[in-house]
Amino acid sequence: MSKKFDVVVIGGGPAGYVAAIRCAQLGLNTACIDKWLNKEGKAVFGGTCLNVGCIPSKALLDTSHKYEEAKDKLGLHGISVGEVNIDVAAMLKRKDQIVKNLTMGVATLFKANGVTPLEGTGKLLAGKKVEFTGHGGTAEIIEADNVIIATGSVPVNIPPAPLTEGVIVDSTGALEFPEVPKRLGVIGAGVIGLELGSVWGRLGAEVVVLEAQDKFLHLVDQTVAKEAQKLFTKQGMSIRLGARVTGTEVKGKQVTVTFQDAEGEKQEVFDKLIVAVGRRPFTENLLSGDCGVNMDERGFIHVDETCRTDAPGIWAIGDVVRGPMLAHKASEEGVMVAERIAGHKAQLNYDVIPSVIYTHPEIAWVGKTEEQVKAEGEPYNVGMFPFAANGRAMASNDTDGFVKIIAHAETDRILGASVIGPNAGDLCQQIVVAMEFSSSAEDVGMMVFAHPTVSEAVHEAALAVNNHAIHKANRKTKAK
């Protein structure tokens, strides 16, 4: 006799494990299937984010930032230190311990909430049945009233740069370099490429980023993108735009990369090469032909605004469906679907999902860019405030960047915002809250912000939208 659950979740990353926990909290008998095995061969939950994505990369970013501070910037504060060295093995050990703590935490949360963990793979069959195959190879059929697909995404590989053990790697391999490479190539100037390039660049690698697009960070507000490119270049990162990689050749422990740019064919030699050109939905061996779930031409599972698929009782969330591939977007979709299954009318506001790049300075944005607003023909005003005029940023010697807020010229409702600078992700979240409640720039400008904080830059940018900024000169401009 097959097992029966109210809900079966396929995938244990930020989408899947959050959905499973919330389903269980709502009184639904829930199981969560995941196939992940850690470096020790132990089954763990947490998906890409906890194991080889968001969390370990931020651990390395934090270590590398502290190293750079100690090496180059403490003297400004009157602090003298001896020779500063990096112990890469110790850095990786710390990263692995953080990952272990968090993945163990998911297991603890499953136990506390009554989620049944199933270690292995799941395949959706017709009639809301799931074929579960454990790591030992034994298969069984599980029945469910509802199935949530949350299988996430995997790195995109490109034919000109096939992965080669220890030399050409994807984002996972870039977390495990045993030593700092002398010359590091990165294919792709997106979030992953810039973050991983920053890690190893701070530790001493000469970093060259090859980006096929002619625009840097083309999805980001271009005022911010231009500032970011300037700052990253100043930090020593060489960013080559319009550089399309056409081939690679590995000889010994080095790789020669051939690429085309506006000047013709060129070559660069690197000790390591990171392929960071994006991610794709992971759906291999996931769906039977008669399960009723449809995918688009790019491999994303088709869902409506509440993450229902075309098959009754089957839902899909996270990186495997439309929208930005962000862990927080995935998690909130998991909560929404759990609430929907339990009979509640939950929904997700996709217009206010923030994005963050954890370089230094950080880059974060929410809502529409100025380019998008202009293209839509909306009348708008812009308010900007530089961290160079913020007291707390000056005290911390962290004054690069600015806050930019865009508001409708007639209603003053905030349409979007971008931040490049200290704690940009946290500052942007303040604007997310404001936008969620349909706040105007004036509303934010009337709020009281603690002094001295970098948050005051958000306050001043909101005031500047209507030419009311206090700590910078206001430029009298007509609405665009």
C-alpha positions in Angstrom: 0.0 0.0 0.0 1.4 3.4 -1.0 2.0 6.2 1.5 -0.5 9.1 1.5 0.1 12.7 2.5 -1.9 15.9 2.3 1.1 17.6 0.7 4.3 16.3 -0.9 7.0 18.9 -1.7 9.6 17.9 -4.3 12.7 20.0 -3.5 14.2 21.1 -0.1 15.7 24.5 -0.9 14.3 27.9 0.2 11.1 27.4 -1.8 10.5 23.7 -0.8 11.5 23.6 2.9 9.7 26.8 3.7 6.5 25.5 1.9 6.8 22.2 3.8 7.1 23.9 7.1 4.3 26.3 6.5 2.0 23.5 5.3 2.8 21.5 8.5 2.1 24.6 10.6 -1.3 24.8 8.9 -2.2 21.3 10.0 -1.4 19.5 6.8 0.4 16.1 6.8 3.5 17.0 4.8 6.5 15.3 3.3 9.5 17.0 1.7 11.7 15.2 -0.8 15.3 16.3 -1.5 18.3 14.5 -3.1 21.1 16.7 -1.9 24.2 15.0 -0.5 26.9 17.2 1.2 30.6 16.7 0.8 30.6 14.0 3.5 27.9 12.1 1.6 25.2 12.9 4.1 21.7 13.8 3.0 20.9 17.4 3.9 18.1 19.9 3.1 18.5 23.6 2.2 19.1 23.3 -1.6 21.5 25.4 -3.6 21.1 28.5 -1.3 22.3 27.0 1.9 24.7 24.5 0.5 26.5 26.1 -2.5 24.8 29.4 -3.1 23.7 32.4 -1.0 25.1 31.3 2.3 28.6 30.0 1.6 29.2 32.8 -0.9 28.3 35.4 1.7 30.6 33.7 4.2 33.5 34.1 1.8 32.5 37.7 0.9 32.6 38.6 4.6 36.0 37.0 5.2 37.5 38.6 2.1 36.1 42.0 3.1 37.6 41.7 6.6 40.9 40.7 5.1 40.9 43.7 2.7 40.0 46.0 5.6 42.8 44.7 7.8 45.3 44.8 5.0 44.5 48.2 3.5 42.2 50.4 5.6 42.9 50.1 9.3 45.7 52.5 9.1 43.3 55.3 8.4 41.7 54.6 11.8 45.2 54.8 13.5 45.3 51.0 13.9 48.6 49.3 13.2 48.9 45.6 12.5 51.7 43.3 11.3 51.7 41.4 8.1 48.2 40.3 7.1 47.8 36.9 5.6 44.9 34.8 4.5 44.5 31.1 5.5 42.3 29.8 2.7 41.8 26.5 4.4 40.6 28.1 7.6 38.3 30.4 5.5 36.7 27.4 3.7 36.4 25.5 7.0 34.4 28.5 8.5 32.2 28.6 5.4 31.5 24.8 5.7 30.6 25.1 9.4 28.1 27.9 8.7 26.6 25.7 6.0 26.4 22.7 8.3 24.8 24.7 11.1 22.1 26.0 8.8 21.3 22.7 7.0 21.1 21.0 10.5 18.8 23.8 11.4 16.4 22.9 8.6 16.3 19.3 9.8 15.6 20.5 13.3 12.7 22.7 12.0 11.3 19.7 10.1 11.2 17.7 13.3 9.8 20.5 15.3 7.0 21.1 12.8 6.2 17.5 12.0 7.5 17.5 8.4 8.5 14.1 7.1 11.9 14.3 5.4 12.4 11.9 2.4 16.0 11.7 1.2 16.2 10.9 -2.5 14.5 11.9 -5.7 10.9 12.6 -6.6 9.1 12.2 -10.0 5.6 13.5 -10.6 3.2 11.0 -12.1 -0.4 11.3 -13.2 -3.1 11.6 -10.6 -1.1 13.5 -8.0 1.2 10.5 -7.4 5.0 10.9 -6.8 7.5 8.2 -7.5 10.1 8.5 -4.6 13.4 6.8 -5.1 15.7 6.7 -2.0 19.5 7.0 -2.2 19.7 3.3 -1.9 17.7 2.9 -5.2 14.4 1.6 -3.7 11.4 3.2 -5.3 7.9 3.6 -4.0 4.7 5.5 -5.0 3.5 8.2 -2.7 0.0 9.7 -3.1 -0.9 13.3 -2.2 -3.8 15.7 -2.3 -1.4 18.4 -3.4 2.1 18.3 -4.8 4.4 21.3 -4.7 7.3 21.3 -7.2 10.3 23.3 -5.9 13.3 21.7 -7.7 15.2 25.0 -8.2 17.9 25.7 -10.7 21.4 24.8 -11.8 24.2 26.7 -13.4 24.1 27.2 -17.2 27.1 25.6 -18.9 28.3 26.9 -22.3 29.9 24.9 -25.1 33.0 27.2 -25.5 33.9 26.7 -21.8 33.2 23.1 -20.7 33.9 22.5 -17.0 37.3 21.0 -16.3 38.2 19.8 -12.9 39.9 22.4 -10.9 40.5 24.9 -13.7 37.2 25.8 -15.4 34.5 25.7 -12.8 30.9 26.9 -12.1 29.8 28.8 -9.1 30.0 25.7 -6.9 33.6 25.1 -7.8 34.5 28.7 -7.2 33.6 28.3 -3.5 36.3 25.6 -3.1 39.6 27.0 -4.5 42.3 25.7 -2.2 44.5 28.8 -2.8 44.1 32.3 -4.2 44.6 32.2 -8.0 47.1 34.7 -9.4 44.9 35.4 -12.5 41.2 34.7 -12.4 38.8 34.9 -15.3 35.0 35.2 -14.9 32.6 34.7 -17.7 29.5 36.8 -16.9 29.2 40.1 -15.1 26.0 39.2 -13.3 25.3 38.9 -9.6 27.2 35.6 -9.2 30.2 36.6 -11.3 30.7 39.9 -9.6 30.3 38.4 -6.1 32.7 35.6 -6.7 35.1 37.8 -8.5 35.0 40.2 -5.5 35.9 37.4 -3.1 39.1 36.3 -4.8 40.0 39.8 -6.0 40.1 41.1 -2.5 42.3 38.2 -1.5 44.8 39.1 -4.2 43.8 37.6 -7.5 43.9 39.7 -10.6 40.3 39.4 -11.9 39.2 39.9 -15.4 35.4 39.7 -16.1 34.3 38.9 -19.7 30.7 40.0 -20.3 29.0 39.5 -23.7 26.5 42.3 -23.1 27.5 45.8 -24.2 25.9 47.3 -21.1 27.1 46.6 -17.6 24.3 45.3 -15.3 21.8 46.0 -18.0 18.8 45.2 -15.7 19.9 47.6 -13.0 19.2 51.4 -13.0 21.9 52.7 -15.3 22.9 55.5 -12.9 23.7 52.8 -10.4 25.3 50.5 -13.0 27.7 53.2 -14.2 28.7 54.1 -10.6 29.2 50.4 -9.9 31.4 49.8 -12.9 33.5 52.8 -11.9 34.0 51.6 -8.4 34.7 48.0 -9.3 37.3 49.2 -11.8 38.9 51.3 -9.2 39.1 48.3 -6.9 41.1 46.5 -9.6 38.5 44.4 -11.4 38.9 44.5 -15.2 35.5 44.5 -16.8 35.4 43.7 -20.5 32.0 44.5 -22.1 30.9 43.1 -25.4 33.4 40.2 -24.9 31.9 37.0 -26.3 33.8 33.8 -25.3 34.3 31.5 -28.3 36.7 28.9 -26.9 38.9 27.7 -24.2 42.0 25.4 -24.0 43.3 23.9 -20.8 47.0 23.2 -20.6 48.3 21.9 -17.3 47.0 24.1 -14.6 46.1 27.1 -16.8 43.4 27.9 -19.3 43.6 30.1 -22.4 40.3 31.9 -23.2 39.5 33.1 -26.7 36.9 35.8 -27.0 35.6 38.4 -29.5 35.1 42.0 -28.8 34.8 45.2 -30.8 38.5 45.1 -31.7 38.4 41.5 -32.9 39.6 38.1 -31.5 41.7 38.2 -28.3 43.1 35.7 -25.8 43.7 35.7 -22.1 45.5 33.1 -19.9 44.1 32.4 -16.4 44.9 30.1 -13.6 41.2 29.6 -12.9 38.1 30.4 -14.9 34.6 30.8 -13.4 31.6 30.3 -15.7 28.8 32.4 -14.3 26.4 33.1 -17.2 23.2 32.4 -15.4 21.0 29.5 -14.1 18.3 27.4 -15.7 15.3 25.5 -14.2 16.1 22.0 -12.9 13.5 19.6 -14.3 15.5 16.6 -15.4 13.5 13.4 -14.9 11.0 15.3 -12.9 7.8 15.0 -14.8 6.1 12.0 -16.4 4.6 12.6 -19.9 1.1 12.2 -18.6 1.3 14.3 -15.4 -0.4 17.3 -17.0 2.2 19.9 -16.1 3.4 22.1 -19.0 6.7 23.9 -19.5 7.6 26.8 -21.7 10.4 26.8 -24.4 13.0 27.8 -21.8 12.1 24.9 -19.4 10.2 26.9 -16.8 7.0 25.2 -15.5 3.9 27.2 -16.5 2.0 28.6 -13.5 -0.6 31.3 -12.9 -0.2 34.2 -10.5 -0.8 31.9 -7.5 1.7 29.3 -8.7 -0.9 26.7 -9.8 0.3 24.6 -12.8 -2.0 23.3 -15.5 -2.6 20.1 -13.6 -5.2 20.2 -10.7 -3.6 20.0 -7.3 -0.1 20.5 -8.6 1.8 23.7 -7.8 5.3 25.0 -8.7 7.4 27.6 -6.9 10.9 29.2 -6.9 13.5 29.1 -9.6 11.6 26.5 -11.6 8.9 29.1 -12.5 8.8 32.6 -14.0 10.2 35.6 -12.2 13.6 36.4 -10.7 15.7 33.5 -9.3 15.9 34.8 -5.8 15.7 32.7 -2.6 13.4 35.2 -0.9 11.0 35.2 -3.8 11.0 31.4 -3.7 10.3 31.3 0.0 7.4 33.7 -0.1 5.9 31.7 -3.0 6.2 28.7 -0.7 4.3 30.4 2.0 1.6 31.7 -0.4 1.0 28.2 -1.9 0.8 26.6 1.6 -1.8 29.2 2.6 -3.7 28.6 -0.6 -3.7 24.8 -0.1 -5.1 25.4 3.4 -7.9 27.5 2.0 -6.6 31.0 2.7 -6.5 33.8 0.1 -2.8 34.6 0.3 -1.1 36.4 -2.5 2.4 37.8 -3.3 3.1 41.3 -4.5 5.6 40.6 -7.3 6.1 44.4 -7.9 8.1 44.8 -4.7 10.6 42.0 -4.6 14.0 43.4 -3.9 17.3 42.3 -5.5 20.8 42.6 -3.9 24.3 42.2 -5.2 26.6 41.6 -2.2 29.7 43.2 -3.5 31.3 46.2 -1.7 29.6 48.5 -2.0 26.4 46.5 -2.1 23.9 47.2 -4.8 20.1 46.8 -4.2 17.0 47.8 -6.0 13.2 47.3 -5.9 10.4 48.3 -8.3 11.1 50.1 -11.6 14.3 51.6 -12.8 14.4 55.1 -14.3 14.8 53.5 -17.7 11.6 51.5 -17.3 9.5 54.4 -16.0 10.7 56.6 -18.9 9.9 53.9 -21.4 6.4 53.6 -20.0 5.9 57.3 -20.4 5.0 58.0 -16.8 5.7 61.5 -15.4 8.2 61.1 -12.6 10.6 62.8 -10.2 13.9 61.6 -8.9 15.5 62.1 -5.5 19.1 61.2 -4.9 21.4 61.5 -1.8 25.1 60.6 -1.7 26.6 58.7 1.2 29.5 61.1 1.0 27.1 63.6 2.8 26.0 61.1 5.4 27.6 61.4 8.8 27.5 57.8 9.8 29.0 56.7 6.4 31.8 59.2 6.9 32.5 58.0 10.4 32.7 54.4 9.0 34.9 55.5 6.1 32.2 53.9 3.8 31.0 56.8 1.6 30.8 55.4 -1.9 27.5 55.4 -3.6 24.0 56.9 -3.1 20.3 56.3 -2.7 18.0 57.0 -5.6 14.2 57.1 -5.3 11.8 57.5 -8.2 8.2 58.7 -7.6 5.2 59.5 -9.8 5.2 63.2 -10.5 1.5 63.6 -10.0 0.7 61.1 -7.2 4.1 61.1 -5.5 3.8 57.3 -5.1 7.1 55.6 -5.0 7.7 53.6 -8.2 11.1 52.2 -7.5 14.4 52.7 -5.8 18.1 51.8 -6.1 20.9 51.9 -3.5 24.6 51.5 -4.0 26.6 51.8 -0.9 26.9 50.5 2.7 24.2 48.1 3.8 22.3 48.7 0.5 20.3 45.5 1.0 19.0 46.6 4.4 18.3 50.1 3.3 16.4 49.0 0.2 14.2 46.9 2.4 13.0 50.1 4.1 11.8 51.2 0.7 10.2 47.8 0.1 8.1 48.2 3.2 7.1 51.7 2.1 6.1 50.5 -1.4 4.2 47.6 0.0 1.9 50.1 1.7 1.7 52.4 -1.4 3.7 55.1 0.4 4.5 58.4 -1.3 8.0 59.9 -1.2 6.5 62.6 1.1 5.3 59.8 3.5 8.9 58.5 3.8 10.2 62.1 4.1 7.9 62.7 7.1 9.1 59.7 9.0 11.7 60.1 11.8 15.0 58.4 11.1 17.5 57.8 13.9 20.7 59.9 13.8 23.4 59.2 12.9 22.6 56.2 10.7 23.1 55.4 7.0 19.3 55.1 6.9 19.2 58.8 6.8 20.3 58.7 3.2 16.9 57.0 2.4 15.2 59.8 4.3 17.1 62.6 2.4 16.6 60.9 -1.0 12.8 60.8 -0.3 12.9 64.4 0.6 14.9 65.2 -2.5 12.2 63.8 -4.7 10.2 67.0 -4.0 13.2 69.3 -3.6 13.0 69.2 0.2 16.4 67.6 1.1 18.1 69.3 4.0 21.6 68.0 3.8 22.3 68.7 0.2 21.4 71.4 -2.3 18.1 71.0 -4.0 18.0 71.4 -7.7 14.8 72.9 -9.0 13.7 70.6 -11.8 10.5 70.1 -13.6 8.8 66.7 -13.5 10.1 64.5 -16.3 
